[in-house]
Amino acid sequence: MEQTMTKEQRFLIQNRVQRLIRFVIQDLEVPILEAFDIVYNSQLYERLVDLETGMYYQSAVHLYSYLKRELKTGTLA
C-alpha cells in the first residue's frame, strides 16, 4: 500500500538528503553534482524515501554511516 507523504516526512527527508550531500562533499572531496549523484542513486536513498522503513527519523550522521558502508562494500546490508 502506497502512503502519502506528510509535510513533516517530506521536510525530514529533504533535510537528511541535504546533510548527506554536504557530508559526501566534505568527506569525499567531490563536486556537488557528483555528491547529488552518489546520494540520489544509493540504496540508502531508496530506503530513506520508503516511508515504511522510518529511516527518515534517524540522524543524518547515523544515515551517513550507512552510506559510507554502502560506498565501501557496494551494499547497504
Backbone hydrogen bonds, N-H to C=O, Kabsch-Sander energy under -0.5 kcal/mol:
donor,donor_aa,acceptor,acceptor_aa,energy
10,R,6,T,-2.5
11,F,7,K,-2.5
12,L,8,E,-2.7
13,I,9,Q,-2.6
14,Q,10,R,-2.6
15,N,11,F,-2.6
16,R,12,L,-2.6
17,V,13,I,-2.6
18,Q,14,Q,-2.5
19,R,15,N,-2.3
20,L,16,R,-2.7
21,I,17,V,-2.5
22,R,18,Q,-2.0
23,F,19,R,-2.6
24,V,20,L,-2.5
25,I,21,I,-2.4
26,Q,22,R,-2.5
27,D,23,F,-3.3
28,L,24,V,-2.5
29,E,25,I,-0.9
35,A,31,P,-2.1
36,F,32,I,-2.5
37,D,33,L,-2.1
38,I,34,E,-2.5
39,V,35,A,-2.4
40,Y,36,F,-3.0
41,N,37,D,-1.6
42,S,39,V,-1.5
46,E,42,S,-1.5
47,R,43,Q,-2.0
48,L,44,L,-2.8
49,V,45,Y,-2.2
51,L,49,V,-1.0
53,T,50,D,-1.9
54,G,50,D,-0.7
57,Y,54,G,-1.9
58,Q,55,M,-2.0
63,L,59,S,-2.5
64,Y,60,A,-2.4
65,S,61,V,-1.4
66,Y,62,H,-1.2
67,L,63,L,-2.1
68,K,64,Y,-2.9
69,R,65,S,-1.8
70,E,66,Y,-2.5
71,L,67,L,-2.7
72,K,68,K,-2.0
73,T,69,R,-2.9
74,G,70,E,-2.7
